[in-house]
Amino acid sequence: MKKLKHEGELFKAALQAGVQYAQDRKAVEFEGTDSASDKALYIYRLLVHDKIIVPMPEDQVSDKTIRHRLATWYAHQLPETHPLLK
């Protein structure tokens, strides 16, 4: 797994985009007390269910790999000239 240059910032943006996607789809209402890890896991499972991203083998699903997968998913949606991709 190759770390992205701005992976932390990409993950934060991916989490916001994922929350918006899940709420627009009316799949969930996140609470203020929900942790980022819980949100990330739910968003990952939702994106896999909707066949937007490819699932990982269950033994590889962890907080670190989910964060990386969501950051990669979001990075692929950005234009090549976006500052987070440089």
PDB file of N, CA, C and O in Angstrom:
ATOM      1  N   MET A   1       0.853  -1.162   0.000  1.00  0.00           N
ATOM      2  CA  MET A   1       0.000   0.000   0.000  1.00  0.00           C
ATOM      3  C   MET A   1       0.906   1.233   0.000  1.00  0.00           C
ATOM      4  O   MET A   1       1.627   1.473   0.968  1.00  0.00           O
ATOM      5  N   LYS A   2       0.870   1.998  -1.061  1.00  0.00           N
ATOM      6  CA  LYS A   2       1.688   3.190  -1.198  1.00  0.00           C
ATOM      7  C   LYS A   2       0.962   4.378  -0.574  1.00  0.00           C
ATOM      8  O   LYS A   2      -0.177   4.684  -0.929  1.00  0.00           O
ATOM      9  N   LYS A   3       1.640   5.041   0.358  1.00  0.00           N
ATOM     10  CA  LYS A   3       1.033   6.194   1.023  1.00  0.00           C
ATOM     11  C   LYS A   3       0.947   7.362   0.052  1.00  0.00           C
ATOM     12  O   LYS A   3       1.893   7.654  -0.678  1.00  0.00           O
ATOM     13  N   LEU A   4      -0.192   8.016   0.058  1.00  0.00           N
ATOM     14  CA  LEU A   4      -0.385   9.199  -0.769  1.00  0.00           C
ATOM     15  C   LEU A   4       0.310  10.386  -0.123  1.00  0.00           C
ATOM     16  O   LEU A   4       0.480  10.420   1.096  1.00  0.00           O
ATOM     17  N   LYS A   5       0.711  11.353  -0.928  1.00  0.00           N
ATOM     18  CA  LYS A   5       1.474  12.485  -0.423  1.00  0.00           C
ATOM     19  C   LYS A   5       0.693  13.299   0.611  1.00  0.00           C
ATOM     20  O   LYS A   5       1.249  13.655   1.651  1.00  0.00           O
ATOM     21  N   HIS A   6      -0.542  13.591   0.358  1.00  0.00           N
ATOM     22  CA  HIS A   6      -1.391  14.366   1.279  1.00  0.00           C
ATOM     23  C   HIS A   6      -2.533  13.491   1.782  1.00  0.00           C
ATOM     24  O   HIS A   6      -3.695  13.896   1.748  1.00  0.00           O
ATOM     25  N   GLU A   7      -2.201  12.302   2.245  1.00  0.00           N
ATOM     26  CA  GLU A   7      -3.233  11.332   2.606  1.00  0.00           C
ATOM     27  C   GLU A   7      -4.141  11.818   3.735  1.00  0.00           C
ATOM     28  O   GLU A   7      -5.345  11.564   3.700  1.00  0.00           O
ATOM     29  N   GLY A   8      -3.602  12.498   4.716  1.00  0.00           N
ATOM     30  CA  GLY A   8      -4.424  12.996   5.821  1.00  0.00           C
ATOM     31  C   GLY A   8      -5.489  13.973   5.359  1.00  0.00           C
ATOM     32  O   GLY A   8      -6.654  13.869   5.743  1.00  0.00           O
ATOM     33  N   GLU A   9      -5.077  14.925   4.526  1.00  0.00           N
ATOM     34  CA  GLU A   9      -6.022  15.906   4.003  1.00  0.00           C
ATOM     35  C   GLU A   9      -7.027  15.260   3.056  1.00  0.00           C
ATOM     36  O   GLU A   9      -8.208  15.609   3.050  1.00  0.00           O
ATOM     37  N   LEU A  10      -6.540  14.313   2.255  1.00  0.00           N
ATOM     38  CA  LEU A  10      -7.449  13.599   1.345  1.00  0.00           C
ATOM     39  C   LEU A  10      -8.479  12.800   2.131  1.00  0.00           C
ATOM     40  O   LEU A  10      -9.649  12.745   1.751  1.00  0.00           O
ATOM     41  N   PHE A  11      -8.043  12.174   3.237  1.00  0.00           N
ATOM     42  CA  PHE A  11      -8.983  11.403   4.043  1.00  0.00           C
ATOM     43  C   PHE A  11     -10.050  12.306   4.653  1.00  0.00           C
ATOM     44  O   PHE A  11     -11.231  11.960   4.660  1.00  0.00           O
ATOM     45  N   LYS A  12      -9.633  13.470   5.167  1.00  0.00           N
ATOM     46  CA  LYS A  12     -10.612  14.395   5.758  1.00  0.00           C
ATOM     47  C   LYS A  12     -11.643  14.828   4.721  1.00  0.00           C
ATOM     48  O   LYS A  12     -12.839  14.878   5.007  1.00  0.00           O
ATOM     49  N   ALA A  13     -11.171  15.140   3.517  1.00  0.00           N
ATOM     50  CA  ALA A  13     -12.082  15.541   2.447  1.00  0.00           C
ATOM     51  C   ALA A  13     -12.959  14.363   2.025  1.00  0.00           C
ATOM     52  O   ALA A  13     -14.144  14.539   1.741  1.00  0.00           O
ATOM     53  N   ALA A  14     -12.379  13.167   1.985  1.00  0.00           N
ATOM     54  CA  ALA A  14     -13.140  11.965   1.617  1.00  0.00           C
ATOM     55  C   ALA A  14     -14.221  11.678   2.651  1.00  0.00           C
ATOM     56  O   ALA A  14     -15.331  11.275   2.303  1.00  0.00           O
ATOM     57  N   LEU A  15     -13.893  11.887   3.918  1.00  0.00           N
ATOM     58  CA  LEU A  15     -14.875  11.658   4.976  1.00  0.00           C
ATOM     59  C   LEU A  15     -16.052  12.627   4.827  1.00  0.00           C
ATOM     60  O   LEU A  15     -17.207  12.227   4.969  1.00  0.00           O
ATOM     61  N   GLN A  16     -15.763  13.879   4.547  1.00  0.00           N
ATOM     62  CA  GLN A  16     -16.836  14.856   4.348  1.00  0.00           C
ATOM     63  C   GLN A  16     -17.680  14.490   3.126  1.00  0.00           C
ATOM     64  O   GLN A  16     -18.909  14.548   3.175  1.00  0.00           O
ATOM     65  N   ALA A  17     -17.016  14.113   2.033  1.00  0.00           N
ATOM     66  CA  ALA A  17     -17.748  13.733   0.817  1.00  0.00           C
ATOM     67  C   ALA A  17     -18.558  12.465   1.054  1.00  0.00           C
ATOM     68  O   ALA A  17     -19.682  12.347   0.565  1.00  0.00           O
ATOM     69  N   GLY A  18     -17.999  11.525   1.795  1.00  0.00           N
ATOM     70  CA  GLY A  18     -18.704  10.285   2.098  1.00  0.00           C
ATOM     71  C   GLY A  18     -19.913  10.499   2.980  1.00  0.00           C
ATOM     72  O   GLY A  18     -20.958   9.888   2.760  1.00  0.00           O
ATOM     73  N   VAL A  19     -19.785  11.359   3.975  1.00  0.00           N
ATOM     74  CA  VAL A  19     -20.921  11.688   4.849  1.00  0.00           C
ATOM     75  C   VAL A  19     -22.025  12.332   4.017  1.00  0.00           C
ATOM     76  O   VAL A  19     -23.198  11.987   4.157  1.00  0.00           O
ATOM     77  N   GLN A  20     -21.645  13.263   3.158  1.00  0.00           N
ATOM     78  CA  GLN A  20     -22.632  13.927   2.299  1.00  0.00           C
ATOM     79  C   GLN A  20     -23.315  12.915   1.381  1.00  0.00           C
ATOM     80  O   GLN A  20     -24.531  12.964   1.193  1.00  0.00           O
ATOM     81  N   TYR A  21     -22.526  11.990   0.806  1.00  0.00           N
ATOM     82  CA  TYR A  21     -23.081  10.958  -0.077  1.00  0.00           C
ATOM     83  C   TYR A  21     -24.083  10.083   0.680  1.00  0.00           C
ATOM     84  O   TYR A  21     -25.182   9.817   0.193  1.00  0.00           O
ATOM     85  N   ALA A  22     -23.693   9.645   1.867  1.00  0.00           N
ATOM     86  CA  ALA A  22     -24.562   8.760   2.656  1.00  0.00           C
ATOM     87  C   ALA A  22     -25.848   9.474   3.068  1.00  0.00           C
ATOM     88  O   ALA A  22     -26.924   8.876   3.045  1.00  0.00           O
ATOM     89  N   GLN A  23     -25.744  10.742   3.443  1.00  0.00           N
ATOM     90  CA  GLN A  23     -26.928  11.478   3.864  1.00  0.00           C
ATOM     91  C   GLN A  23     -27.814  11.842   2.681  1.00  0.00           C
ATOM     92  O   GLN A  23     -29.038  11.828   2.805  1.00  0.00           O
ATOM     93  N   ASP A  24     -27.218  12.168   1.533  1.00  0.00           N
ATOM     94  CA  ASP A  24     -28.011  12.440   0.336  1.00  0.00           C
ATOM     95  C   ASP A  24     -28.778  11.196  -0.102  1.00  0.00           C
ATOM     96  O   ASP A  24     -29.901  11.279  -0.600  1.00  0.00           O
ATOM     97  N   ARG A  25     -28.151  10.053   0.093  1.00  0.00           N
ATOM     98  CA  ARG A  25     -28.779   8.782  -0.266  1.00  0.00           C
ATOM     99  C   ARG A  25     -29.820   8.362   0.774  1.00  0.00           C
ATOM    100  O   ARG A  25     -30.557   7.396   0.575  1.00  0.00           O
ATOM    101  N   LYS A  26     -29.869   9.094   1.873  1.00  0.00           N
ATOM    102  CA  LYS A  26     -30.764   8.819   2.995  1.00  0.00           C
ATOM    103  C   LYS A  26     -30.502   7.445   3.610  1.00  0.00           C
ATOM    104  O   LYS A  26     -31.417   6.759   4.066  1.00  0.00           O
ATOM    105  N   ALA A  27     -29.221   7.066   3.606  1.00  0.00           N
ATOM    106  CA  ALA A  27     -28.834   5.780   4.167  1.00  0.00           C
ATOM    107  C   ALA A  27     -28.550   5.889   5.668  1.00  0.00           C
ATOM    108  O   ALA A  27     -28.650   4.902   6.397  1.00  0.00           O
ATOM    109  N   VAL A  28     -28.195   7.099   6.124  1.00  0.00           N
ATOM    110  CA  VAL A  28     -27.803   7.258   7.523  1.00  0.00           C
ATOM    111  C   VAL A  28     -27.904   8.724   7.918  1.00  0.00           C
ATOM    112  O   VAL A  28     -27.835   9.621   7.078  1.00  0.00           O
ATOM    113  N   GLU A  29     -28.068   8.939   9.201  1.00  0.00           N
ATOM    114  CA  GLU A  29     -27.962  10.264   9.801  1.00  0.00           C
ATOM    115  C   GLU A  29     -26.866  10.157  10.854  1.00  0.00           C
ATOM    116  O   GLU A  29     -27.068   9.527  11.893  1.00  0.00           O
ATOM    117  N   PHE A  30     -25.722  10.756  10.603  1.00  0.00           N
ATOM    118  CA  PHE A  30     -24.629  10.703  11.560  1.00  0.00           C
ATOM    119  C   PHE A  30     -24.885  11.667  12.707  1.00  0.00           C
ATOM    120  O   PHE A  30     -25.442  12.747  12.512  1.00  0.00           O
ATOM    121  N   GLU A  31     -24.475  11.270  13.896  1.00  0.00           N
ATOM    122  CA  GLU A  31     -24.595  12.092  15.094  1.00  0.00           C
ATOM    123  C   GLU A  31     -23.261  12.794  15.342  1.00  0.00           C
ATOM    124  O   GLU A  31     -22.226  12.368  14.829  1.00  0.00           O
ATOM    125  N   GLY A  32     -23.289  13.839  16.105  1.00  0.00           N
ATOM    126  CA  GLY A  32     -22.076  14.554  16.451  1.00  0.00           C
ATOM    127  C   GLY A  32     -21.114  13.730  17.286  1.00  0.00           C
ATOM    128  O   GLY A  32     -19.915  14.007  17.322  1.00  0.00           O
ATOM    129  N   THR A  33     -21.643  12.719  17.956  1.00  0.00           N
ATOM    130  CA  THR A  33     -20.809  11.880  18.821  1.00  0.00           C
ATOM    131  C   THR A  33     -20.186  10.703  18.075  1.00  0.00           C
ATOM    132  O   THR A  33     -19.386   9.972  18.658  1.00  0.00           O
ATOM    133  N   ASP A  34     -20.526  10.501  16.806  1.00  0.00           N
ATOM    134  CA  ASP A  34     -19.947   9.404  16.027  1.00  0.00           C
ATOM    135  C   ASP A  34     -18.478   9.697  15.744  1.00  0.00           C
ATOM    136  O   ASP A  34     -18.124  10.806  15.345  1.00  0.00           O
ATOM    137  N   SER A  35     -17.640   8.710  15.950  1.00  0.00           N
ATOM    138  CA  SER A  35     -16.208   8.902  15.719  1.00  0.00           C
ATOM    139  C   SER A  35     -15.898   8.867  14.228  1.00  0.00           C
ATOM    140  O   SER A  35     -16.686   8.359  13.430  1.00  0.00           O
ATOM    141  N   ALA A  36     -14.749   9.408  13.864  1.00  0.00           N
ATOM    142  CA  ALA A  36     -14.320   9.394  12.467  1.00  0.00           C
ATOM    143  C   ALA A  36     -14.127   7.956  11.995  1.00  0.00           C
ATOM    144  O   ALA A  36     -14.416   7.642  10.840  1.00  0.00           O
ATOM    145  N   SER A  37     -13.646   7.089  12.864  1.00  0.00           N
ATOM    146  CA  SER A  37     -13.450   5.681  12.499  1.00  0.00           C
ATOM    147  C   SER A  37     -14.775   4.993  12.191  1.00  0.00           C
ATOM    148  O   SER A  37     -14.873   4.219  11.239  1.00  0.00           O
ATOM    149  N   ASP A  38     -15.790   5.278  12.999  1.00  0.00           N
ATOM    150  CA  ASP A  38     -17.112   4.688  12.771  1.00  0.00           C
ATOM    151  C   ASP A  38     -17.709   5.199  11.452  1.00  0.00           C
ATOM    152  O   ASP A  38     -18.275   4.432  10.673  1.00  0.00           O
ATOM    153  N   LYS A  39     -17.572   6.501  11.223  1.00  0.00           N
ATOM    154  CA  LYS A  39     -18.067   7.074   9.969  1.00  0.00           C
ATOM    155  C   LYS A  39     -17.338   6.477   8.779  1.00  0.00           C
ATOM    156  O   LYS A  39     -17.958   6.126   7.776  1.00  0.00           O
ATOM    157  N   ALA A  40     -16.010   6.362   8.891  1.00  0.00           N
ATOM    158  CA  ALA A  40     -15.204   5.827   7.793  1.00  0.00           C
ATOM    159  C   ALA A  40     -15.608   4.387   7.473  1.00  0.00           C
ATOM    160  O   ALA A  40     -15.745   4.027   6.304  1.00  0.00           O
ATOM    161  N   LEU A  41     -15.799   3.568   8.501  1.00  0.00           N
ATOM    162  CA  LEU A  41     -16.197   2.179   8.278  1.00  0.00           C
ATOM    163  C   LEU A  41     -17.563   2.112   7.599  1.00  0.00           C
ATOM    164  O   LEU A  41     -17.758   1.344   6.657  1.00  0.00           O
ATOM    165  N   TYR A  42     -18.506   2.921   8.081  1.00  0.00           N
ATOM    166  CA  TYR A  42     -19.836   2.921   7.475  1.00  0.00           C
ATOM    167  C   TYR A  42     -19.775   3.378   6.028  1.00  0.00           C
ATOM    168  O   TYR A  42     -20.408   2.775   5.161  1.00  0.00           O
ATOM    169  N   ILE A  43     -19.021   4.435   5.760  1.00  0.00           N
ATOM    170  CA  ILE A  43     -18.908   4.954   4.391  1.00  0.00           C
ATOM    171  C   ILE A  43     -18.243   3.925   3.490  1.00  0.00           C
ATOM    172  O   ILE A  43     -18.676   3.712   2.357  1.00  0.00           O
ATOM    173  N   TYR A  44     -17.188   3.285   3.995  1.00  0.00           N
ATOM    174  CA  TYR A  44     -16.519   2.233   3.214  1.00  0.00           C
ATOM    175  C   TYR A  44     -17.514   1.127   2.849  1.00  0.00           C
ATOM    176  O   TYR A  44     -17.600   0.721   1.690  1.00  0.00           O
ATOM    177  N   ARG A  45     -18.255   0.649   3.833  1.00  0.00           N
ATOM    178  CA  ARG A  45     -19.227  -0.435   3.581  1.00  0.00           C
ATOM    179  C   ARG A  45     -20.320   0.016   2.603  1.00  0.00           C
ATOM    180  O   ARG A  45     -20.756  -0.766   1.758  1.00  0.00           O
ATOM    181  N   LEU A  46     -20.756   1.261   2.715  1.00  0.00           N
ATOM    182  CA  LEU A  46     -21.779   1.776   1.805  1.00  0.00           C
ATOM    183  C   LEU A  46     -21.244   1.867   0.374  1.00  0.00           C
ATOM    184  O   LEU A  46     -21.936   1.486  -0.570  1.00  0.00           O
ATOM    185  N   LEU A  47     -20.023   2.367   0.211  1.00  0.00           N
ATOM    186  CA  LEU A  47     -19.434   2.472  -1.129  1.00  0.00           C
ATOM    187  C   LEU A  47     -19.204   1.098  -1.751  1.00  0.00           C
ATOM    188  O   LEU A  47     -19.354   0.926  -2.961  1.00  0.00           O
ATOM    189  N   VAL A  48     -18.843   0.126  -0.926  1.00  0.00           N
ATOM    190  CA  VAL A  48     -18.701  -1.252  -1.431  1.00  0.00           C
ATOM    191  C   VAL A  48     -20.066  -1.789  -1.832  1.00  0.00           C
ATOM    192  O   VAL A  48     -20.206  -2.397  -2.894  1.00  0.00           O
ATOM    193  N   HIS A  49     -21.077  -1.569  -0.992  1.00  0.00           N
ATOM    194  CA  HIS A  49     -22.426  -2.041  -1.291  1.00  0.00           C
ATOM    195  C   HIS A  49     -22.951  -1.448  -2.595  1.00  0.00           C
ATOM    196  O   HIS A  49     -23.599  -2.140  -3.381  1.00  0.00           O
ATOM    197  N   ASP A  50     -22.669  -0.152  -2.825  1.00  0.00           N
ATOM    198  CA  ASP A  50     -23.120   0.523  -4.041  1.00  0.00           C
ATOM    199  C   ASP A  50     -22.208   0.266  -5.237  1.00  0.00           C
ATOM    200  O   ASP A  50     -22.410   0.816  -6.320  1.00  0.00           O
ATOM    201  N   LYS A  51     -21.202  -0.578  -5.022  1.00  0.00           N
ATOM    202  CA  LYS A  51     -20.242  -0.973  -6.075  1.00  0.00           C
ATOM    203  C   LYS A  51     -19.483   0.225  -6.643  1.00  0.00           C
ATOM    204  O   LYS A  51     -19.192   0.283  -7.838  1.00  0.00           O
ATOM    205  N   ILE A  52     -19.171   1.178  -5.769  1.00  0.00           N
ATOM    206  CA  ILE A  52     -18.390   2.340  -6.163  1.00  0.00           C
ATOM    207  C   ILE A  52     -16.903   2.048  -5.967  1.00  0.00           C
ATOM    208  O   ILE A  52     -16.067   2.514  -6.742  1.00  0.00           O
ATOM    209  N   ILE A  53     -16.576   1.280  -4.935  1.00  0.00           N
ATOM    210  CA  ILE A  53     -15.202   0.842  -4.738  1.00  0.00           C
ATOM    211  C   ILE A  53     -15.181  -0.671  -4.583  1.00  0.00           C
ATOM    212  O   ILE A  53     -16.192  -1.295  -4.259  1.00  0.00           O
ATOM    213  N   VAL A  54     -14.017  -1.241  -4.821  1.00  0.00           N
ATOM    214  CA  VAL A  54     -13.844  -2.692  -4.746  1.00  0.00           C
ATOM    215  C   VAL A  54     -13.591  -3.074  -3.283  1.00  0.00           C
ATOM    216  O   VAL A  54     -12.802  -2.415  -2.606  1.00  0.00           O
ATOM    217  N   PRO A  55     -14.243  -4.118  -2.791  1.00  0.00           N
ATOM    218  CA  PRO A  55     -14.035  -4.492  -1.392  1.00  0.00           C
ATOM    219  C   PRO A  55     -12.658  -5.111  -1.161  1.00  0.00           C
ATOM    220  O   PRO A  55     -12.073  -5.732  -2.048  1.00  0.00           O
ATOM    221  N   MET A  56     -12.167  -4.922   0.054  1.00  0.00           N
ATOM    222  CA  MET A  56     -10.922  -5.563   0.473  1.00  0.00           C
ATOM    223  C   MET A  56     -11.283  -6.894   1.126  1.00  0.00           C
ATOM    224  O   MET A  56     -12.403  -7.059   1.611  1.00  0.00           O
ATOM    225  N   PRO A  57     -10.350  -7.844   1.146  1.00  0.00           N
ATOM    226  CA  PRO A  57     -10.606  -9.066   1.921  1.00  0.00           C
ATOM    227  C   PRO A  57     -10.837  -8.700   3.387  1.00  0.00           C
ATOM    228  O   PRO A  57     -10.170  -7.811   3.916  1.00  0.00           O
ATOM    229  N   GLU A  58     -11.762  -9.370   4.035  1.00  0.00           N
ATOM    230  CA  GLU A  58     -12.159  -9.017   5.401  1.00  0.00           C
ATOM    231  C   GLU A  58     -10.983  -9.009   6.374  1.00  0.00           C
ATOM    232  O   GLU A  58     -10.972  -8.210   7.311  1.00  0.00           O
ATOM    233  N   ASP A  59      -9.994  -9.879   6.174  1.00  0.00           N
ATOM    234  CA  ASP A  59      -8.865  -9.905   7.102  1.00  0.00           C
ATOM    235  C   ASP A  59      -7.950  -8.686   6.939  1.00  0.00           C
ATOM    236  O   ASP A  59      -7.079  -8.453   7.777  1.00  0.00           O
ATOM    237  N   GLN A  60      -8.141  -7.909   5.870  1.00  0.00           N
ATOM    238  CA  GLN A  60      -7.336  -6.702   5.652  1.00  0.00           C
ATOM    239  C   GLN A  60      -8.074  -5.419   6.041  1.00  0.00           C
ATOM    240  O   GLN A  60      -7.499  -4.332   5.985  1.00  0.00           O
ATOM    241  N   VAL A  61      -9.321  -5.541   6.426  1.00  0.00           N
ATOM    242  CA  VAL A  61     -10.108  -4.352   6.789  1.00  0.00           C
ATOM    243  C   VAL A  61      -9.675  -3.880   8.179  1.00  0.00           C
ATOM    244  O   VAL A  61      -9.882  -4.564   9.181  1.00  0.00           O
ATOM    245  N   SER A  62      -9.073  -2.700   8.206  1.00  0.00           N
ATOM    246  CA  SER A  62      -8.671  -2.068   9.466  1.00  0.00           C
ATOM    247  C   SER A  62      -8.842  -0.566   9.306  1.00  0.00           C
ATOM    248  O   SER A  62      -9.116  -0.077   8.210  1.00  0.00           O
ATOM    249  N   ASP A  63      -8.682   0.153  10.387  1.00  0.00           N
ATOM    250  CA  ASP A  63      -8.843   1.604  10.338  1.00  0.00           C
ATOM    251  C   ASP A  63      -7.858   2.221   9.338  1.00  0.00           C
ATOM    252  O   ASP A  63      -8.222   3.102   8.558  1.00  0.00           O
ATOM    253  N   LYS A  64      -6.625   1.755   9.370  1.00  0.00           N
ATOM    254  CA  LYS A  64      -5.587   2.297   8.484  1.00  0.00           C
ATOM    255  C   LYS A  64      -5.898   2.026   7.013  1.00  0.00           C
ATOM    256  O   LYS A  64      -5.765   2.924   6.181  1.00  0.00           O
ATOM    257  N   THR A  65      -6.306   0.814   6.686  1.00  0.00           N
ATOM    258  CA  THR A  65      -6.587   0.487   5.290  1.00  0.00           C
ATOM    259  C   THR A  65      -7.857   1.169   4.790  1.00  0.00           C
ATOM    260  O   THR A  65      -7.940   1.540   3.619  1.00  0.00           O
ATOM    261  N   ILE A  66      -8.840   1.336   5.659  1.00  0.00           N
ATOM    262  CA  ILE A  66     -10.069   2.038   5.272  1.00  0.00           C
ATOM    263  C   ILE A  66      -9.758   3.503   4.996  1.00  0.00           C
ATOM    264  O   ILE A  66     -10.253   4.068   4.020  1.00  0.00           O
ATOM    265  N   ARG A  67      -8.947   4.119   5.839  1.00  0.00           N
ATOM    266  CA  ARG A  67      -8.557   5.516   5.626  1.00  0.00           C
ATOM    267  C   ARG A  67      -7.842   5.670   4.281  1.00  0.00           C
ATOM    268  O   ARG A  67      -8.107   6.606   3.527  1.00  0.00           O
ATOM    269  N   HIS A  68      -6.937   4.743   3.998  1.00  0.00           N
ATOM    270  CA  HIS A  68      -6.203   4.797   2.735  1.00  0.00           C
ATOM    271  C   HIS A  68      -7.145   4.598   1.545  1.00  0.00           C
ATOM    272  O   HIS A  68      -7.049   5.308   0.544  1.00  0.00           O
ATOM    273  N   ARG A  69      -8.042   3.641   1.661  1.00  0.00           N
ATOM    274  CA  ARG A  69      -8.971   3.354   0.564  1.00  0.00           C
ATOM    275  C   ARG A  69      -9.883   4.549   0.291  1.00  0.00           C
ATOM    276  O   ARG A  69     -10.131   4.881  -0.868  1.00  0.00           O
ATOM    277  N   LEU A  70     -10.381   5.191   1.335  1.00  0.00           N
ATOM    278  CA  LEU A  70     -11.246   6.355   1.151  1.00  0.00           C
ATOM    279  C   LEU A  70     -10.462   7.537   0.572  1.00  0.00           C
ATOM    280  O   LEU A  70     -10.977   8.266  -0.275  1.00  0.00           O
ATOM    281  N   ALA A  71      -9.233   7.727   1.021  1.00  0.00           N
ATOM    282  CA  ALA A  71      -8.406   8.807   0.478  1.00  0.00           C
ATOM    283  C   ALA A  71      -8.126   8.560  -1.008  1.00  0.00           C
ATOM    284  O   ALA A  71      -8.157   9.496  -1.808  1.00  0.00           O
ATOM    285  N   THR A  72      -7.858   7.326  -1.372  1.00  0.00           N
ATOM    286  CA  THR A  72      -7.611   6.978  -2.774  1.00  0.00           C
ATOM    287  C   THR A  72      -8.868   7.188  -3.609  1.00  0.00           C
ATOM    288  O   THR A  72      -8.800   7.718  -4.718  1.00  0.00           O
ATOM    289  N   TRP A  73     -10.009   6.775  -3.079  1.00  0.00           N
ATOM    290  CA  TRP A  73     -11.289   6.967  -3.783  1.00  0.00           C
ATOM    291  C   TRP A  73     -11.528   8.442  -4.059  1.00  0.00           C
ATOM    292  O   TRP A  73     -11.917   8.820  -5.164  1.00  0.00           O
ATOM    293  N   TYR A  74     -11.296   9.269  -3.053  1.00  0.00           N
ATOM    294  CA  TYR A  74     -11.531  10.695  -3.223  1.00  0.00           C
ATOM    295  C   TYR A  74     -10.511  11.309  -4.189  1.00  0.00           C
ATOM    296  O   TYR A  74     -10.866  12.166  -4.997  1.00  0.00           O
ATOM    297  N   ALA A  75      -9.272  10.884  -4.112  1.00  0.00           N
ATOM    298  CA  ALA A  75      -8.223  11.414  -4.995  1.00  0.00           C
ATOM    299  C   ALA A  75      -8.555  11.147  -6.457  1.00  0.00           C
ATOM    300  O   ALA A  75      -8.241  11.970  -7.317  1.00  0.00           O
ATOM    301  N   HIS A  76      -9.183  10.014  -6.754  1.00  0.00           N
ATOM    302  CA  HIS A  76      -9.551   9.680  -8.134  1.00  0.00           C
ATOM    303  C   HIS A  76     -10.673  10.566  -8.657  1.00  0.00           C
ATOM    304  O   HIS A  76     -10.877  10.643  -9.868  1.00  0.00           O
ATOM    305  N   GLN A  77     -11.400  11.233  -7.777  1.00  0.00           N
ATOM    306  CA  GLN A  77     -12.482  12.115  -8.196  1.00  0.00           C
ATOM    307  C   GLN A  77     -11.998  13.541  -8.468  1.00  0.00           C
ATOM    308  O   GLN A  77     -12.713  14.340  -9.074  1.00  0.00           O
ATOM    309  N   LEU A  78     -10.795  13.850  -8.020  1.00  0.00           N
ATOM    310  CA  LEU A  78     -10.266  15.202  -8.170  1.00  0.00           C
ATOM    311  C   LEU A  78      -9.614  15.387  -9.543  1.00  0.00           C
ATOM    312  O   LEU A  78      -9.118  14.426 -10.132  1.00  0.00           O
ATOM    313  N   PRO A  79      -9.617  16.620 -10.048  1.00  0.00           N
ATOM    314  CA  PRO A  79      -8.900  16.874 -11.301  1.00  0.00           C
ATOM    315  C   PRO A  79      -7.392  16.742 -11.068  1.00  0.00           C
ATOM    316  O   PRO A  79      -6.919  16.939  -9.949  1.00  0.00           O
ATOM    317  N   GLU A  80      -6.649  16.413 -12.108  1.00  0.00           N
ATOM    318  CA  GLU A  80      -5.208  16.192 -11.989  1.00  0.00           C
ATOM    319  C   GLU A  80      -4.462  17.409 -11.468  1.00  0.00           C
ATOM    320  O   GLU A  80      -3.387  17.274 -10.884  1.00  0.00           O
ATOM    321  N   THR A  81      -5.021  18.600 -11.674  1.00  0.00           N
ATOM    322  CA  THR A  81      -4.348  19.824 -11.267  1.00  0.00           C
ATOM    323  C   THR A  81      -4.653  20.244  -9.823  1.00  0.00           C
ATOM    324  O   THR A  81      -4.174  21.287  -9.377  1.00  0.00           O
ATOM    325  N   HIS A  82      -5.422  19.468  -9.104  1.00  0.00           N
ATOM    326  CA  HIS A  82      -5.796  19.805  -7.733  1.00  0.00           C
ATOM    327  C   HIS A  82      -4.548  19.822  -6.837  1.00  0.00           C
ATOM    328  O   HIS A  82      -3.698  18.939  -6.957  1.00  0.00           O
ATOM    329  N   PRO A  83      -4.425  20.809  -5.944  1.00  0.00           N
ATOM    330  CA  PRO A  83      -3.231  20.931  -5.091  1.00  0.00           C
ATOM    331  C   PRO A  83      -2.951  19.702  -4.222  1.00  0.00           C
ATOM    332  O   PRO A  83      -1.789  19.422  -3.929  1.00  0.00           O
ATOM    333  N   LEU A  84      -3.974  18.968  -3.806  1.00  0.00           N
ATOM    334  CA  LEU A  84      -3.742  17.796  -2.956  1.00  0.00           C
ATOM    335  C   LEU A  84      -3.109  16.646  -3.729  1.00  0.00           C
ATOM    336  O   LEU A  84      -2.619  15.702  -3.110  1.00  0.00           O
ATOM    337  N   LEU A  85      -3.102  16.690  -5.027  1.00  0.00           N
ATOM    338  CA  LEU A  85      -2.522  15.611  -5.823  1.00  0.00           C
ATOM    339  C   LEU A  85      -1.083  15.905  -6.244  1.00  0.00           C
ATOM    340  O   LEU A  85      -0.456  15.096  -6.928  1.00  0.00           O
ATOM    341  N   LYS A  86      -0.566  17.054  -5.838  1.00  0.00           N
ATOM    342  CA  LYS A  86       0.807  17.419  -6.214  1.00  0.00           C
ATOM    343  C   LYS A  86       1.784  17.143  -5.110  1.00  0.00           C
ATOM    344  O   LYS A  86       2.979  17.394  -5.267  1.00  0.00           O
TER     345      LYS A  86
END
